[in-house]
Amino acid sequence: MTGGGPEALGPRNFEVKRLRSLLRDPSARAAESAFVLEGPRIVADALRRDATFDAIFLGPNARVAFRELLELAQVADVPTFDLKEGVLEKLGSTRTPQPVLAVATIPPRPAIAALTGEGPVLVAVGIADPGNLGTLLRGAEASGCAGLVCCGESVDVYNPKVVRASAGSVFGIPIVAPRPGGPENDPVEVLDELGAAGRKRYGATTGGAPASELDLTVPVAFVLGNEAHGLSDAVLDHVDGLISIPMAGASESLNVAMAGTVLAFEAARQRRG
């Protein structure tokens, strides 16, 4: 169905206020189990992935400019609403507001023990930068990872900047995100569960064994630390070994998102071999 009536929604409309809250407040996203997608490309991609939507919101002229997206929404029975001129500028989390926004349901969080795919599990411990976490999600899906676990003080997986950087991979890979009182909040508990599930846990750090010299065809988990502080001693006490990426020249390390992606693709290369 296509909804919203003839009148475009203004800034005081309940749905618009809800959009603003979901964009800005992680506690609102957690309470409603919903988040916002920004931009016609990621919304259309999510529709093709059969994501669950509450509604799609269109800026001025978007109904004409993105007819294919509207056809996908109609097939999926997602209601669409027009926004009044100027509303997008007050809502969007980007300098240039996107002409299409959507509210989607957060996919079910699997149990850590349910991450049983052949590929590695990426464990993000205290990742602070939304772009890094989104890029990790994108690399994890592309390389065939079994899932990604966020723990410690990592940025909210459904932060708008993470969602944008993931390019739709928030719907393409199992994600275990922190929840109040959940074991995934504590990195040590996460690593204990992964170990009990039979995964060999490698802490990504300088000075570890070169990735190409380790057998990554077995079930493994790559543990990635905070951009500034790396992995704590408590976390390193609960891994089975250390892994590194050999560097050429004067470079000492890679950005955490790049490092996690390189390790994931090395594991994929070994599985193919």
C-alpha positions in Angstrom: 0.0 0.0 0.0 1.0 3.6 -0.4 0.0 5.9 2.5 0.3 9.4 3.9 -2.7 11.1 2.3 -2.5 14.2 0.1 -0.9 16.4 2.8 2.9 16.3 3.2 4.2 15.9 6.7 5.6 19.0 8.5 8.2 19.2 11.3 5.7 18.9 14.1 4.1 15.7 12.7 4.5 12.6 15.1 6.2 10.5 12.4 8.7 13.3 11.7 9.5 13.7 15.4 10.0 10.0 15.5 12.4 10.1 12.6 14.4 12.8 14.4 14.6 10.8 17.6 15.7 7.6 15.8 18.4 9.5 14.0 19.9 11.2 17.1 19.2 8.9 20.1 20.6 5.4 20.4 18.3 4.7 23.4 15.3 5.5 21.2 16.6 3.0 18.5 17.1 0.4 21.2 13.6 0.9 22.8 11.8 0.8 19.4 14.1 -1.8 17.8 14.2 0.5 14.8 16.6 2.7 12.9 16.8 5.1 10.0 18.2 4.5 6.5 19.3 7.6 4.6 19.4 7.8 0.8 17.7 6.2 -2.2 20.4 3.7 -2.9 20.6 2.1 0.6 16.8 2.1 0.9 16.4 0.4 -2.5 19.1 -2.1 -1.5 17.4 -2.9 1.8 14.1 -3.4 -0.1 15.8 -5.9 -2.4 17.2 -7.7 0.7 13.7 -8.1 2.1 14.4 -5.9 5.1 11.4 -5.1 7.3 10.2 -1.4 7.0 7.8 0.8 9.0 7.7 3.5 6.4 9.6 5.4 3.7 9.7 9.3 3.7 10.2 11.3 0.5 11.5 14.8 0.1 10.2 17.2 -2.5 10.2 15.8 -6.0 11.5 12.4 -4.8 8.3 10.7 -5.8 9.1 11.6 -9.4 12.8 11.1 -9.3 12.8 7.6 -7.7 10.0 5.7 -9.3 11.8 2.4 -9.3 12.3 2.6 -5.6 8.6 3.4 -5.1 7.7 0.4 -7.2 9.8 -1.8 -4.9 8.1 -0.3 -1.9 4.7 -0.9 -3.3 5.5 -4.6 -4.0 6.8 -4.9 -0.4 3.7 -3.1 0.9 5.7 -0.4 2.6 3.8 2.9 3.2 5.3 6.1 1.8 4.9 9.6 3.0 5.9 13.0 1.5 7.7 15.6 3.6 7.2 19.3 3.3 9.9 21.6 2.0 12.6 22.2 4.5 11.9 19.2 6.7 14.8 17.1 5.4 17.2 19.8 6.3 16.1 19.6 9.9 16.2 15.9 10.0 19.2 14.5 8.1 22.5 13.6 9.7 24.5 14.8 6.7 25.3 18.3 5.4 23.5 17.6 2.2 20.2 15.9 3.2 19.2 12.8 1.4 15.9 12.9 -0.6 14.7 9.6 0.8 14.6 8.3 4.4 13.2 5.1 5.8 12.5 3.6 9.2 13.5 -0.1 9.3 13.3 -2.8 11.9 16.5 -3.8 13.6 17.2 -7.5 12.5 17.0 -10.1 15.3 20.2 -10.4 17.3 21.5 -14.0 17.0 23.2 -15.7 20.0 26.9 -15.8 19.9 26.8 -19.6 19.7 24.6 -19.3 16.6 27.4 -17.8 14.6 28.3 -21.1 13.0 29.2 -20.2 9.4 32.5 -21.3 7.8 33.9 -17.8 7.7 35.6 -16.0 10.7 33.7 -14.0 13.3 34.9 -10.4 13.7 34.9 -9.2 17.3 34.9 -5.4 17.5 36.0 -4.3 21.0 35.4 -0.6 21.7 35.4 0.6 18.1 34.7 4.3 18.5 34.5 5.6 14.9 31.2 4.9 13.1 33.0 4.9 9.7 35.3 2.1 10.9 32.5 -0.1 12.2 30.5 0.4 9.0 33.4 -0.5 6.9 34.1 -3.6 9.0 30.5 -4.7 8.4 30.9 -4.1 4.6 34.2 -6.1 4.5 32.8 -8.9 6.7 29.8 -9.5 4.4 31.9 -9.3 1.2 34.5 -11.8 2.6 31.9 -14.3 3.8 32.3 -13.8 7.6 30.0 -15.8 9.9 29.1 -12.7 11.8 30.3 -9.6 13.7 30.1 -9.1 17.4 30.2 -5.6 18.9 31.2 -5.4 22.6 32.8 -3.1 25.1 32.1 0.6 24.4 31.7 0.2 20.7 29.6 2.8 18.8 26.0 1.8 18.2 25.8 -0.4 15.2 22.6 1.4 14.0 24.1 4.9 14.3 23.3 6.6 11.0 27.0 7.0 10.1 27.6 3.3 10.7 24.6 2.4 8.5 25.8 4.6 5.7 29.3 3.3 5.8 28.0 -0.3 5.8 26.4 0.3 2.4 23.6 -2.1 3.3 25.6 -4.7 5.1 23.7 -4.2 8.3 21.2 -6.5 6.6 23.7 -8.9 5.0 25.5 -10.4 8.0 24.5 -11.6 11.4 25.3 -8.9 14.0 25.5 -9.4 17.8 25.1 -6.0 19.4 25.2 -5.1 23.1 21.9 -5.1 25.0 21.2 -4.3 28.7 22.5 -7.1 30.8 23.6 -9.2 27.8 26.8 -11.2 27.8 27.9 -9.5 24.6 28.5 -6.3 26.6 31.7 -7.9 28.2 34.5 -8.7 25.7 35.8 -11.4 28.0 32.4 -13.2 28.1 32.2 -12.9 24.3 35.6 -14.5 23.9 34.7 -17.3 26.4 31.6 -18.1 24.4 33.4 -18.1 21.1 36.0 -20.4 22.6 33.4 -22.7 24.0 31.8 -22.8 20.5 35.1 -24.1 19.1 36.5 -21.0 17.5 40.2 -20.2 17.7 40.5 -16.6 18.9 43.2 -14.3 17.5 44.0 -10.9 18.8 44.9 -8.5 15.9 48.0 -6.6 17.0 51.5 -5.8 15.9 54.0 -8.5 16.8 51.6 -11.3 16.1 52.1 -14.2 13.8 51.7 -13.3 10.1 48.2 -14.1 8.9 49.4 -16.0 5.9 51.4 -18.4 8.1 48.4 -19.4 10.3 45.7 -21.9 9.4 42.6 -19.8 9.0 40.5 -22.5 7.4 39.4 -23.7 10.8 36.7 -21.8 12.8 38.4 -18.6 13.9 37.5 -15.2 15.5 39.5 -12.0 14.8 39.5 -9.7 17.8 39.9 -6.0 16.9 40.6 -3.3 19.4 39.9 0.4 19.9 41.5 2.8 17.4 43.5 4.6 20.0 44.2 2.0 22.7 44.1 -1.4 21.0 43.2 -4.5 23.0 43.4 -4.5 26.8 45.4 -7.0 28.8 42.2 -8.5 30.0 41.1 -9.2 26.5 44.5 -10.5 25.4 44.5 -12.9 28.3 41.4 -14.6 26.7 42.7 -15.1 23.1 44.5 -18.2 21.8 47.1 -16.3 19.8 48.1 -13.0 18.2 47.8 -12.3 14.5 49.3 -9.5 12.4 49.5 -8.2 8.8 53.1 -7.9 7.5 53.8 -4.3 6.6 56.1 -2.9 4.0 58.0 0.4 4.3 57.7 2.6 7.4 54.1 1.8 8.1 53.6 0.2 11.5 49.9 -0.6 11.4 46.6 -0.3 9.5 43.4 1.4 10.3 41.3 -1.1 12.3 38.6 -1.3 9.6 41.3 -2.0 6.9 43.1 -4.5 9.2 39.9 -6.5 9.9 39.0 -6.5 6.3 42.4 -7.8 5.2 42.3 -10.6 7.8 38.8 -11.6 6.7 39.8 -11.8 3.1 43.0 -13.7 3.9 40.8 -16.3 5.7 38.5 -16.4 2.6 41.6 -16.9 0.4 42.7 -19.8 2.4 39.3 -21.4 2.4 39.1 -21.1 -1.4 42.6 -22.7 -1.6 
